[in-house]
Amino acid sequence: EALYQTLSDGGNMSHAKRRETLRNLVTLNAKASADEKLKIGFRLYDANHDGFITSPELESMLKSITSLIEMTGSKRFPPKGLDQFIKNFVTTTFYIFNKDESEGLSFEEFASAAKRDKEILGFFTLEVLSK
């Protein structure tokens, strides 16, 4: 929600301003190295800054990202079933990559997931916003 809140400004930001801010975020991210993108992504997803990404944090950020994509007018995601897609994505990500079975993904687990799966990489590094 932090990313969405920043870009939506509590509903006070115009659509054009949201698009401009989103473009700026994508441009900054495009200039970063792969490792820097992962670090930026991790910091955005780790909403409480405890060094781990929990299932609720991951789910919240994915909802924010898909909302931002929809704001641009993209029809990439079907209107029905998006919540279930996100829940499945979170469950699968944790099942496969949460090696120590803790309540959160460490940076190492987050980076491992991103490097092994292009879909996860796109969401974790925000590259999905530039498509």
Disulfide bonds with the S-S distance in Angstrom:
none
